[in-house]
Amino acid sequence: MNDLSRLFAAHQPAVEAAALETLRSGWWLNGPRMKSFADRFAEYLGVSICIPVANGTDALELALRAVSNQRGPGAEIVTVANAGGYTTTACRQVGLVPVYADIEVCSQLLAIESAVAGLSEHTAAVVATHLYGNTIDVPALRSAMDAAGYKHVAIIEDCAQSHGASIGATKAGALGDLATFSFYPTKNLGAMGDGGAVATNDPTLADTIRRLQQYGWRTKYEIRLAGGRNSRMDEIQAAILEAMLPHLDAQNAERQQILDRYSLVAKEQVRFIARRDGSIVHLAVALCADRQGFRKFLAERNIASDIHYPILDPDQAGWSGLPMRESSSGLKASRDSVARILSLPCFPGMTDGEVDRVCSAIVDWKA
Ligand SMILES: Cc1ncc(COP(=O)(O)O)c(C=O)c1O
């Protein structure tokens, strides 16, 4: 599905120099590279503040804690059920109750009406996940929430799969109150290890997150906030991410070209999900009439495939019996889609020959 050694080979001198300089500096945590990457990434997103953290799930947990701090236990978070469970994992850490809204089948993104139907007096935030690089219309979500009387409810964008996406001139990550990023190696901007970040224009929320990220300290060793923990991005990852950031848009264009070629040969039995204006491509995801048959056909031709994601959050056995609820609109579209989605290989460095092979398989497949 991905070959990260190709990415390393394409950027080896810059990545090696960044890592070696960091090691030689003797400064491996909380240093100048973390600050420098934070500034560069904030500038790229068009936000005033970026706080690097250890990974994308921590970023979600810290963001959720920051917006729900005043709410007490049992506060609710409206989100989707089809995005891999990361928001639910973070909710469980904080003691928040996930409320699952449905998706639109064509884009596989949060359906705004269903999100609004899930809001209640207990809602602390809506997590809008820009899944597969496809951008949710956050301004439209904000207007619908405001019109329904939920102006005070925060929107957190989960941008783990949407580095570089935008709506109009505004980047994903600058559309809501807070945004969270993962720099897991296969992401559009990936570290060579773990990494994550929270981005915002709100200095008060940023201050809370910085404290929560460092044990709840106000000043060194002085704890003023409960719920703190340790979540840091190390200097080597920050230096590598800063070296890779200038290549993000070109690598997004490569993924886009691959998906464009697949889409050209797509047909009713293998239909790629609709992309919104300003979206980027993270994964090439199709809805398949006979997924199992197509996967078998691909495997016979030595073509990898995967499912993102095979189990909806409310159906995960590990969370059964824990507090959760569904939006009153139900989860019909999420349930219909989970049996049909399939991801095909799509990563920077894929050769034309490899893309051709996938295209031929799509053309030759008869359900
Ligand atoms: C949509 C989404 N949110 C959150 C995460 C969590 O990021 P991490 O693996 O860095 O904790 C991921 C990726 O793994 C993701 O795809």
PDBQT file of the ligand as one rigid body, heavy atoms in Angstrom, charges set to zero:
ROOT
HETATM    1  C1  LIG A 401      -8.250  10.767  10.946  1.00  0.00    +0.000 C 
HETATM    2  C2  LIG A 401      -7.154  10.455  11.931  1.00  0.00    +0.000 A 
HETATM    3  N1  LIG A 401      -7.190  11.035  13.145  1.00  0.00    +0.000 NA
HETATM    4  C3  LIG A 401      -6.240  10.791  14.062  1.00  0.00    +0.000 A 
HETATM    5  C4  LIG A 401      -5.187   9.940  13.809  1.00  0.00    +0.000 A 
HETATM    6  C5  LIG A 401      -4.224   9.617  14.898  1.00  0.00    +0.000 C 
HETATM    7  O1  LIG A 401      -2.910   9.958  14.628  1.00  0.00    +0.000 OA
HETATM    8  P1  LIG A 401      -1.697   9.173  15.328  1.00  0.00    +0.000 P 
HETATM    9  O2  LIG A 401      -1.585   7.845  14.682  1.00  0.00    +0.000 OA
HETATM   10  O3  LIG A 401      -0.529  10.066  15.042  1.00  0.00    +0.000 OA
HETATM   11  O4  LIG A 401      -1.993   9.103  16.786  1.00  0.00    +0.000 OA
HETATM   12  C6  LIG A 401      -5.082   9.346  12.526  1.00  0.00    +0.000 A 
HETATM   13  C7  LIG A 401      -3.964   8.481  12.106  1.00  0.00    +0.000 C 
HETATM   14  O5  LIG A 401      -3.473   7.572  12.506  1.00  0.00    +0.000 OA
HETATM   15  C8  LIG A 401      -6.110   9.598  11.578  1.00  0.00    +0.000 A 
HETATM   16  O6  LIG A 401      -6.071   9.039  10.355  1.00  0.00    +0.000 OA
ENDROOT
TORSDOF 0
